[in-house]
Amino acid sequence: MLYFALSLGVLLGPLGCYASAGPSACSNITSLLGSPKVNSHKLSLKYHKSTEYWSTPQDAYKPSCIVYPESAHDVSVALQAIRAADSRFAVKGGGHNPNTFFSSVDQGVLIDLSSLSEKSYDPDTMLATYQPGGVFGDIYDYFIKYNRTVVGARLSGVGTGLALGGGMSYLSPQYGMACDSFRELEIVLPDGQIVTASNTTNPDLFFASRGGGGNAYGVVTKYTVQSRPAGQFFAGIRIHAFPHKDTIIEAIGNFIRYNTDPKASIIGTYEKLPTPDLNLNIDEAIIMFLVYDGPDPGDAFANFTSVPHLIDTTGIKTYPEVADMPVSFATEASRGNNMFRVGVHRADNEEYKHALEVWRKWAESNKGKYSLLSLDFQPVPKSLTDASKAQGGNAMQMPDGPWFWLNYLLTTPPGMSKSDYNAIQASFRDMVSSTSNAEGLPLFINDANRDQHPLSTFSTYEKLQEIKKRYDPDNFFANKTGGWSFD
Ligand SMILES: Cc1cc2nc3c(=O)[nH]c(=O)nc-3n(C[C@H](O)[C@H](O)[C@H](O)COP(=O)(O)OP(=O)(O)OC[C@H]3O[C@@H](n4cnc5c(N)ncnc54)[C@H](O)[C@@H]3O)c2cc1C
């Protein structure tokens, strides 16, 4: 490996004199990997597709080229060429992280993982492998032929970077976070070495990669995970008019505190639309996602199903159908000028109700400044944290449930001036932070804004900082690509 690095250095050394690091890196990656794996044609459809993001302002960035690795070796070659040219870069899974430059780059090299899409299933060990390209819907569709699935996104259109940030699934109350099911990872380190990380090989790297965030310790090119059975699910959404908001928040609180059946999973979302209010409540709704692993939920959802509803789609579904609720194109349809923020609250006090009140008041007084607002209540039951611990725990070392994460989404309308945009983002930030987060609980990386510094809320933060130093000693990833800060 050292020889490989040195010979690349000799080959690429003279390139330091080029004015533009991105094009230098690109031309060398092209000569090393061949032109079919590199695309610099900014007007091509393929380039356009690769630079589409869930948070659309990032679509405007124009990488010098896009690399489509087909193996860990290709990723290694690309990283070493990028390093030698001193270029910026980004690693893109599904492109859903709304934080700018986490998976997007302007003028540097974009490593688009979409061509790494192999999957396999071993019926003896029940281990599943998947590469990071594509979205969870593709992965669910593949494993369902074996009546199996993996713990992954609740929506089919989300990419595999989700698992590196922990990964909350409808199956999490039974099996823990997506990362808790990792058994082995193939990782290309910042210096280009290709290594395995597991409980026995590079265990520190394995620990950090289980929920410590993508784009920090290297590029994961293969996930080996414990697969899970996937038979019939009782699942669907129920939409309620907003006057039921207090009954529903009470039911969510009770579910978090008292539900003891780990097969039952919910996410409760409060939505606010830009349409005029007119005191008719047509600009707001509550969407409850109810999912039970099995055909009969018993009375697990009774507190929700007793509330009058406008729409009810519950019924028997396959797992891929569950991930397509409410509609298969939900992820795509929600593209826009999106930003996330996260809160964390214990279930044994009223702070989460306070969060709902504060959010609603803000929504009312900022009409016209958003095209969509939502507040999602995501339970972290004790069964989830127990399942995580039973598998060795993850980088969050999640304290015992029940508690829950709140995901705040702000979508701003197109065409907003920069100053109006900055003002609404600042006001939204202040609104979220005016509800105190519970002490001692981690903020969820996957839902966090970069300025919330979620890693620093982990009890393991110092350990993660050490691991980061060990695997990225010269700060190549820290300086040349986006991602969570370890400072
Ligand atoms: C519509 C929607 C639904 C969501 N639903 C859920 C949900 O159910 N559960 C949940 O936990 N989260 C959910 N999220 C949050 C989601 O987990 C994060 O947005 C996550 O970052 C998305 O991963 P991605 O691969 O799509 O995005 P990307 O932006 O491509 O990747 C996210 C980060 O990980 C890095 N990364 C990606 N792949 C790799 C890799 N192989 N090696 C190293 N670094 C990598 C990227 O560089 C980037 O920094 C949802 C988000 C959206 C927009």
The ligand as a Tripos MOL2 file, in Angstrom:
@<TRIPOS>MOLECULE
LIG
   53    58     1     0     0
SMALL
NO_CHARGES

@<TRIPOS>ATOM
      1 C1        -36.9880   12.5120    3.1690 C.3       1 LIG1
      2 C2        -36.0430   12.0780    4.2510 C.ar      1 LIG1
      3 C3        -36.3560   11.0100    5.0700 C.ar      1 LIG1
      4 C4        -35.4810   10.6040    6.0690 C.ar      1 LIG1
      5 N1        -35.7900    9.5330    6.8400 N.ar      1 LIG1
      6 C5        -34.9180    9.1140    7.7860 C.ar      1 LIG1
      7 C6        -35.1740    7.9530    8.5620 C.ar      1 LIG1
      8 O1        -36.1930    7.2870    8.4100 O.2       1 LIG1
      9 N2        -34.2610    7.5870    9.4950 N.ar      1 LIG1
     10 C7        -33.1030    8.2820    9.6970 C.ar      1 LIG1
     11 O2        -32.2970    7.8850   10.5260 O.2       1 LIG1
     12 N3        -32.8270    9.3800    8.9580 N.ar      1 LIG1
     13 C8        -33.6980    9.8010    8.0190 C.ar      1 LIG1
     14 N4        -33.4010   10.9020    7.2650 N.ar      1 LIG1
     15 C9        -32.1500   11.6210    7.5100 C.3       1 LIG1
     16 C10       -31.0230   10.9450    6.7160 C.3       1 LIG1
     17 O3        -30.5720    9.8470    7.4450 O.3       1 LIG1
     18 C11       -29.8340   11.8710    6.4940 C.3       1 LIG1
     19 O4        -30.2550   12.9360    5.6800 O.3       1 LIG1
     20 C12       -28.6730   11.1200    5.8500 C.3       1 LIG1
     21 O5        -27.5560   11.9720    5.8910 O.3       1 LIG1
     22 C13       -28.9840   10.7170    4.4280 C.3       1 LIG1
     23 O6        -28.0030    9.9060    3.8630 O.3       1 LIG1
     24 P1        -27.7900    9.9700    2.2770 P.3       1 LIG1
     25 O7        -26.8150    8.9030    1.8770 O.co2     1 LIG1
     26 O8        -29.0810    9.9910    1.5660 O.co2     1 LIG1
     27 O9        -27.1880   11.4320    2.1050 O.3       1 LIG1
     28 P2        -25.7750   12.0190    1.7190 P.3       1 LIG1
     29 O10       -25.9910   13.4930    1.8410 O.co2     1 LIG1
     30 O11       -25.2970   11.5140    0.4140 O.co2     1 LIG1
     31 O12       -24.8190   11.4750    2.8400 O.3       1 LIG1
     32 C14       -24.8880   11.9390    4.1650 C.3       1 LIG1
     33 C15       -23.4700   12.0920    4.7360 C.3       1 LIG1
     34 O13       -22.8540   10.8200    4.8130 O.3       1 LIG1
     35 C16       -21.6830   10.7710    3.9980 C.3       1 LIG1
     36 N5        -21.6640    9.4610    3.3640 N.ar      1 LIG1
     37 C17       -22.6570    8.8900    2.6290 C.ar      1 LIG1
     38 N6        -22.2860    7.6500    2.2740 N.ar      1 LIG1
     39 C18       -21.0520    7.4570    2.7730 C.ar      1 LIG1
     40 C19       -20.1370    6.3710    2.7360 C.ar      1 LIG1
     41 N7        -20.4250    5.2310    2.1070 N.pl3     1 LIG1
     42 N8        -18.9480    6.5010    3.3650 N.ar      1 LIG1
     43 C20       -18.6430    7.6520    4.0300 C.ar      1 LIG1
     44 N9        -19.4590    8.7140    4.0950 N.ar      1 LIG1
     45 C21       -20.6510    8.6090    3.4670 C.ar      1 LIG1
     46 C22       -21.8140   11.9200    3.0010 C.3       1 LIG1
     47 O14       -20.5460   12.3810    2.5920 O.3       1 LIG1
     48 C23       -22.5680   12.9510    3.8350 C.3       1 LIG1
     49 O15       -21.6620   13.6780    4.6480 O.3       1 LIG1
     50 C24       -34.2540   11.2960    6.2500 C.ar      1 LIG1
     51 C25       -33.9360   12.3630    5.4220 C.ar      1 LIG1
     52 C26       -34.8140   12.7500    4.4310 C.ar      1 LIG1
     53 C27       -34.4340   13.8960    3.5650 C.3       1 LIG1
@<TRIPOS>BOND
     1     1     2 1
     2     2     3 ar
     3     2    52 ar
     4     3     4 ar
     5     4     5 ar
     6     4    50 ar
     7     5     6 ar
     8     6     7 ar
     9     6    13 1
    10     7     8 2
    11     7     9 ar
    12     9    10 ar
    13    10    11 2
    14    10    12 ar
    15    12    13 ar
    16    13    14 ar
    17    14    15 1
    18    14    50 ar
    19    15    16 1
    20    16    17 1
    21    16    18 1
    22    18    19 1
    23    18    20 1
    24    20    21 1
    25    20    22 1
    26    22    23 1
    27    23    24 1
    28    24    25 2
    29    24    26 1
    30    24    27 1
    31    27    28 1
    32    28    29 2
    33    28    30 1
    34    28    31 1
    35    31    32 1
    36    32    33 1
    37    33    34 1
    38    33    48 1
    39    34    35 1
    40    35    36 1
    41    35    46 1
    42    36    37 ar
    43    36    45 ar
    44    37    38 ar
    45    38    39 ar
    46    39    40 ar
    47    39    45 ar
    48    40    41 1
    49    40    42 ar
    50    42    43 ar
    51    43    44 ar
    52    44    45 ar
    53    46    47 1
    54    46    48 1
    55    48    49 1
    56    50    51 ar
    57    51    52 ar
    58    52    53 1
@<TRIPOS>SUBSTRUCTURE
     1 LIG1         1 GROUP 0 **** ****
